[in-house]
Amino acid sequence: MVMSTFILTALPTGEVDTHAPIAIRRRADEPSPCRRCLRNAEPGDDLILAPYDPFTLRSPYTGEGPVFVHAHGCERFDPAPGAVSEQVRGRMLSVRAYDGDAMMTDATVLDGSGFREHVEASLRDTDVAFLHVHFAGPGCFAFRVDRA
């Protein structure tokens, strides 16, 4: 049996500041991705939209962007090698590869059905230190991918 080469990390730099002055409460009107549990919120669920910077290193690519989290809290995604969030299915994703200095080395937009194959191939590149996945349409950060 071949062990998976990747692991997903929700909120790699810590919790979202849901009390930030510009954070707003929204009610989900469709399945909306929570960045803490990496599950889709159900229509009617209360969410907080707040800024979040997922980079653990500073580079020209770092900066805050919008993310949703469940307003009443939820369990953080339990990372396990090869486990893929339900948010991958049925969405267009932007997968961005970064080197050890947090400089982008590659970016690809793909359908979620090609996620696993693309991520495993990207992480075979020794110049790639980690990947960030964003939802391609709105461009919001989804999660980080590292080698398992």
MIDOSE-1310 file (N, C-alpha, C; in nm, 2 decimals, decimal comma, always signed):
residues 148
mvms	+0,08/-0,12/+0,00/+0,00/+0,00/+0,00/+0,09/+0,12/+0,00; +0,06/+0,22/-0,09/+0,14/+0,34/-0,10/+0,08/+0,45/-0,01; +0,16/+0,51/+0,08/+0,12/+0,61/+0,17/+0,10/+0,74/+0,09; +0,00/+0,82/+0,13/-0,03/+0,94/+0,06/+0,09/+1,04/+0,09
tfil	+0,11/+1,13/+0,00/+0,22/+1,22/+0,01/+0,18/+1,35/+0,07; +0,06/+1,38/+0,10/+0,02/+1,51/+0,14/-0,08/+1,51/+0,27; -0,08/+1,63/+0,33/-0,17/+1,65/+0,44/-0,23/+1,79/+0,43; -0,36/+1,81/+0,46/-0,42/+1,94/+0,45/-0,42/+2,00/+0,59
talp	-0,39/+2,13/+0,59/-0,39/+2,21/+0,72/-0,49/+2,32/+0,71; -0,59/+2,32/+0,80/-0,68/+2,43/+0,80/-0,62/+2,55/+0,89; -0,64/+2,67/+0,85/-0,59/+2,79/+0,92/-0,45/+2,77/+0,97; -0,35/+2,76/+0,88/-0,21/+2,73/+0,92/-0,14/+2,83/+1,01
tgev	-0,20/+2,95/+1,02/-0,13/+3,05/+1,11/-0,22/+3,08/+1,23; -0,31/+2,99/+1,26/-0,39/+3,01/+1,38/-0,54/+3,05/+1,35; -0,61/+3,08/+1,45/-0,75/+3,11/+1,44/-0,78/+3,24/+1,37; -0,90/+3,25/+1,30/-0,95/+3,37/+1,24/-0,99/+3,46/+1,35
dtha	-0,96/+3,59/+1,34/-1,01/+3,69/+1,44/-1,15/+3,73/+1,40; -1,25/+3,65/+1,46/-1,39/+3,68/+1,43/-1,44/+3,81/+1,50; -1,36/+3,87/+1,58/-1,40/+4,00/+1,64/-1,33/+4,12/+1,58; -1,26/+4,09/+1,47/-1,19/+4,20/+1,40/-1,30/+4,31/+1,36
piai	-1,26/+4,44/+1,37/-1,36/+4,54/+1,34/-1,43/+4,53/+1,20; -1,36/+4,47/+1,10/-1,42/+4,46/+0,97/-1,49/+4,32/+0,95; -1,49/+4,23/+1,05/-1,55/+4,10/+1,03/-1,70/+4,12/+1,03; -1,77/+4,05/+0,95/-1,92/+4,06/+0,94/-1,98/+3,92/+0,96
rrra	-2,10/+3,92/+1,01/-2,18/+3,80/+1,02/-2,27/+3,79/+0,89; -2,27/+3,66/+0,84/-2,35/+3,63/+0,72/-2,42/+3,50/+0,74; -2,54/+3,49/+0,69/-2,61/+3,36/+0,69/-2,58/+3,29/+0,56; -2,54/+3,17/+0,56/-2,52/+3,09/+0,44/-2,64/+3,08/+0,36
deps	-2,64/+3,11/+0,23/-2,76/+3,09/+0,14/-2,74/+2,97/+0,05; -2,62/+2,91/+0,06/-2,59/+2,79/-0,02/-2,48/+2,72/+0,06; -2,44/+2,60/+0,02/-2,33/+2,54/+0,09/-2,20/+2,62/+0,08; -2,16/+2,67/+0,19/-2,05/+2,77/+0,19/-1,93/+2,71/+0,27
pcrr	-1,81/+2,72/+0,23/-1,69/+2,66/+0,29/-1,64/+2,72/+0,42; -1,64/+2,65/+0,53/-1,58/+2,70/+0,65/-1,43/+2,66/+0,65; -1,35/+2,75/+0,68/-1,20/+2,73/+0,67/-1,15/+2,66/+0,80; -1,23/+2,65/+0,90/-1,18/+2,59/+1,03/-1,20/+2,44/+1,02
clrn	-1,33/+2,40/+0,99/-1,36/+2,25/+0,99/-1,34/+2,19/+0,85; -1,33/+2,28/+0,75/-1,32/+2,24/+0,61/-1,44/+2,16/+0,57; -1,56/+2,19/+0,63/-1,68/+2,13/+0,58/-1,76/+2,25/+0,52; -1,86/+2,21/+0,44/-1,95/+2,31/+0,39/-2,06/+2,34/+0,49
aepg	-2,07/+2,47/+0,52/-2,18/+2,52/+0,60/-2,31/+2,49/+0,52; -2,42/+2,46/+0,59/-2,55/+2,44/+0,53/-2,62/+2,57/+0,52; -2,71/+2,58/+0,42/-2,79/+2,71/+0,40/-2,86/+2,74/+0,54; -2,85/+2,86/+0,58/-2,91/+2,90/+0,71/-2,81/+2,91/+0,82
ddli	-2,69/+2,84/+0,81/-2,59/+2,85/+0,91/-2,53/+2,99/+0,92; -2,51/+3,03/+1,05/-2,44/+3,16/+1,07/-2,29/+3,15/+1,05; -2,24/+3,24/+0,97/-2,09/+3,24/+0,94/-2,04/+3,38/+0,97; -1,91/+3,38/+0,99/-1,83/+3,51/+1,01/-1,74/+3,52/+0,89
lapy	-1,74/+3,63/+0,82/-1,65/+3,66/+0,71/-1,55/+3,76/+0,77; -1,42/+3,72/+0,77/-1,32/+3,80/+0,83/-1,19/+3,79/+0,75; -1,10/+3,88/+0,76/-0,97/+3,87/+0,69/-0,88/+3,77/+0,76; -0,79/+3,71/+0,68/-0,70/+3,60/+0,73/-0,58/+3,60/+0,64
dpft	-0,46/+3,59/+0,70/-0,34/+3,57/+0,63/-0,28/+3,43/+0,66; -0,28/+3,34/+0,56/-0,24/+3,21/+0,58/-0,09/+3,18/+0,58; -0,01/+3,28/+0,55/+0,13/+3,26/+0,54/+0,21/+3,25/+0,67; +0,29/+3,16/+0,68/+0,38/+3,14/+0,80/+0,51/+3,22/+0,79
lrsp	+0,54/+3,26/+0,66/+0,66/+3,34/+0,63/+0,62/+3,46/+0,56; +0,69/+3,57/+0,57/+0,66/+3,70/+0,50/+0,73/+3,69/+0,36; +0,65/+3,73/+0,26/+0,71/+3,75/+0,12/+0,61/+3,85/+0,05; +0,65/+3,88/-0,07/+0,56/+3,97/-0,15/+0,42/+3,91/-0,17
ytge	+0,40/+3,78/-0,15/+0,28/+3,71/-0,18/+0,18/+3,71/-0,06; +0,24/+3,75/+0,06/+0,16/+3,74/+0,18/+0,06/+3,85/+0,19; -0,05/+3,83/+0,27/-0,15/+3,93/+0,29/-0,28/+3,87/+0,32; -0,37/+3,95/+0,38/-0,50/+3,91/+0,43/-0,59/+3,89/+0,31
gpvf	-0,68/+3,80/+0,32/-0,79/+3,78/+0,23/-0,91/+3,73/+0,30; -1,03/+3,73/+0,24/-1,15/+3,69/+0,31/-1,17/+3,54/+0,33; -1,21/+3,50/+0,45/-1,25/+3,36/+0,47/-1,37/+3,36/+0,56; -1,45/+3,25/+0,54/-1,56/+3,22/+0,63/-1,53/+3,12/+0,73
vhah	-1,58/+3,13/+0,85/-1,58/+3,03/+0,96/-1,72/+3,03/+1,02; -1,76/+2,91/+1,07/-1,88/+2,90/+1,15/-1,88/+3,00/+1,26; -1,99/+3,08/+1,27/-2,00/+3,18/+1,38/-2,01/+3,13/+1,52; -2,06/+3,01/+1,53/-2,08/+2,95/+1,67/-1,97/+2,85/+1,70
gcer	-1,86/+2,85/+1,62/-1,75/+2,75/+1,64/-1,78/+2,62/+1,57; -1,68/+2,54/+1,56/-1,68/+2,41/+1,50/-1,54/+2,35/+1,53; -1,54/+2,22/+1,52/-1,41/+2,14/+1,54/-1,32/+2,17/+1,42; -1,19/+2,19/+1,45/-1,09/+2,21/+1,35/-1,08/+2,08/+1,27
fdpa	-1,05/+2,09/+1,14/-1,03/+1,98/+1,05/-0,92/+1,89/+1,11; -0,94/+1,76/+1,12/-0,85/+1,67/+1,17/-0,76/+1,62/+1,06; -0,64/+1,67/+1,05/-0,55/+1,63/+0,93/-0,51/+1,49/+0,95; -0,51/+1,42/+0,84/-0,46/+1,28/+0,83/-0,40/+1,27/+0,69
pgav	-0,29/+1,20/+0,67/-0,23/+1,18/+0,54/-0,34/+1,13/+0,43; -0,35/+1,21/+0,33/-0,44/+1,18/+0,22/-0,58/+1,22/+0,24; -0,62/+1,26/+0,36/-0,76/+1,30/+0,38/-0,79/+1,43/+0,30; -0,90/+1,43/+0,23/-0,94/+1,54/+0,14/-1,07/+1,60/+0,19
seqv	-1,07/+1,73/+0,21/-1,19/+1,80/+0,25/-1,31/+1,78/+0,15; -1,43/+1,78/+0,20/-1,55/+1,77/+0,12/-1,56/+1,90/+0,03; -1,49/+2,01/+0,07/-1,50/+2,13/-0,01/-1,43/+2,12/-0,15; -1,35/+2,02/-0,17/-1,27/+2,00/-0,29/-1,37/+1,96/-0,40
rgrm	-1,46/+1,87/-0,37/-1,55/+1,82/-0,47/-1,64/+1,93/-0,53; -1,66/+1,93/-0,66/-1,75/+2,02/-0,72/-1,71/+2,17/-0,73; -1,58/+2,20/-0,70/-1,54/+2,34/-0,70/-1,42/+2,35/-0,79; -1,40/+2,47/-0,85/-1,28/+2,50/-0,92/-1,18/+2,55/-0,82
lsvr	-1,06/+2,50/-0,83/-0,96/+2,54/-0,73/-0,84/+2,60/-0,80; -0,78/+2,70/-0,73/-0,65/+2,75/-0,77/-0,55/+2,69/-0,67; -0,45/+2,62/-0,72/-0,35/+2,56/-0,64/-0,22/+2,63/-0,67; -0,17/+2,69/-0,56/-0,05/+2,78/-0,58/+0,07/+2,71/-0,50
aydg	+0,18/+2,69/-0,57/+0,30/+2,63/-0,51/+0,40/+2,73/-0,47; +0,46/+2,71/-0,35/+0,55/+2,81/-0,30/+0,68/+2,74/-0,26; +0,79/+2,81/-0,27/+0,92/+2,75/-0,22/+0,94/+2,78/-0,07; +1,06/+2,75/-0,02/+1,09/+2,77/+0,12/+1,09/+2,91/+0,17
damm	+1,10/+3,01/+0,07/+1,09/+3,15/+0,10/+0,95/+3,21/+0,08; +0,85/+3,13/+0,06/+0,72/+3,17/+0,03/+0,71/+3,25/-0,10; +0,79/+3,21/-0,19/+0,78/+3,27/-0,33/+0,71/+3,17/-0,42; +0,61/+3,22/-0,49/+0,53/+3,14/-0,58/+0,61/+3,08/-0,69
tdat	+0,60/+2,95/-0,71/+0,68/+2,88/-0,82/+0,59/+2,83/-0,93; +0,46/+2,82/-0,89/+0,36/+2,77/-0,99/+0,22/+2,79/-0,95; +0,13/+2,81/-1,04/-0,01/+2,82/-1,01/-0,10/+2,76/-1,11; -0,20/+2,68/-1,07/-0,28/+2,61/-1,16/-0,42/+2,61/-1,12
vldg	-0,51/+2,63/-1,21/-0,66/+2,63/-1,18/-0,71/+2,49/-1,23; -0,78/+2,42/-1,15/-0,83/+2,29/-1,19/-0,96/+2,26/-1,12; -1,03/+2,16/-1,18/-1,15/+2,11/-1,12/-1,11/+2,02/-1,00; -1,19/+2,02/-0,89/-1,16/+1,95/-0,77/-1,13/+1,80/-0,80
sgfr	-1,19/+1,75/-0,91/-1,17/+1,60/-0,93/-1,03/+1,57/-0,97; -0,95/+1,67/-1,01/-0,80/+1,65/-1,03/-0,71/+1,69/-0,92; -0,77/+1,72/-0,81/-0,69/+1,77/-0,69/-0,58/+1,68/-0,65; -0,62/+1,56/-0,61/-0,52/+1,46/-0,55/-0,40/+1,44/-0,65
ehve	-0,43/+1,41/-0,77/-0,33/+1,38/-0,87/-0,23/+1,51/-0,88; -0,29/+1,62/-0,89/-0,21/+1,74/-0,91/-0,12/+1,77/-0,78; -0,18/+1,76/-0,67/-0,11/+1,79/-0,54/+0,01/+1,69/-0,53; -0,02/+1,56/-0,55/+0,09/+1,46/-0,53/+0,20/+1,49/-0,63
aslr	+0,17/+1,53/-0,75/+0,27/+1,56/-0,85/+0,35/+1,68/-0,81; +0,28/+1,79/-0,77/+0,34/+1,91/-0,73/+0,44/+1,89/-0,61; +0,40/+1,81/-0,51/+0,49/+1,79/-0,40/+0,61/+1,70/-0,43; +0,61/+1,63/-0,54/+0,73/+1,56/-0,59/+0,84/+1,66/-0,63
dtdv	+0,81/+1,78/-0,66/+0,90/+1,88/-0,70/+0,98/+1,93/-0,58; +1,11/+1,91/-0,57/+1,18/+1,94/-0,45/+1,19/+2,09/-0,42; +1,16/+2,18/-0,52/+1,16/+2,32/-0,50/+1,03/+2,37/-0,44; +0,93/+2,28/-0,43/+0,80/+2,32/-0,37/+0,80/+2,28/-0,22
aflh	+0,78/+2,39/-0,13/+0,78/+2,36/+0,01/+0,64/+2,34/+0,06; +0,54/+2,41/+0,00/+0,40/+2,39/+0,04/+0,31/+2,44/-0,07; +0,18/+2,41/-0,06/+0,08/+2,46/-0,15/-0,03/+2,54/-0,07; -0,08/+2,64/-0,14/-0,20/+2,70/-0,09/-0,31/+2,67/-0,19
vhfa	-0,43/+2,64/-0,14/-0,54/+2,61/-0,23/-0,64/+2,73/-0,20; -0,69/+2,78/-0,31/-0,79/+2,89/-0,30/-0,91/+2,84/-0,39; -1,03/+2,90/-0,36/-1,15/+2,87/-0,44/-1,13/+2,97/-0,56; -1,13/+2,91/-0,68/-1,09/+2,99/-0,80/-1,17/+3,11/-0,83
gpgc	-1,30/+3,10/-0,82/-1,39/+3,21/-0,85/-1,37/+3,33/-0,76; -1,40/+3,32/-0,63/-1,38/+3,43/-0,54/-1,24/+3,45/-0,50; -1,15/+3,35/-0,52/-1,01/+3,37/-0,48/-0,98/+3,35/-0,34; -1,08/+3,31/-0,26/-1,06/+3,30/-0,11/-0,97/+3,18/-0,08
fafr	-0,88/+3,20/+0,02/-0,80/+3,09/+0,07/-0,89/+2,98/+0,13; -0,85/+2,85/+0,10/-0,92/+2,74/+0,14/-0,84/+2,66/+0,25; -0,72/+2,62/+0,22/-0,64/+2,54/+0,31/-0,49/+2,53/+0,26; -0,40/+2,49/+0,34/-0,26/+2,47/+0,30/-0,24/+2,32/+0,28
vdra	-0,15/+2,28/+0,20/-0,11/+2,14/+0,17/+0,04/+2,13/+0,19; +0,07/+2,03/+0,27/+0,22/+2,00/+0,30/+0,24/+1,85/+0,27; +0,37/+1,82/+0,27/+0,40/+1,68/+0,26/+0,37/+1,61/+0,39; +0,32/+1,49/+0,38/+0,28/+1,41/+0,50/+0,41/+1,36/+0,57
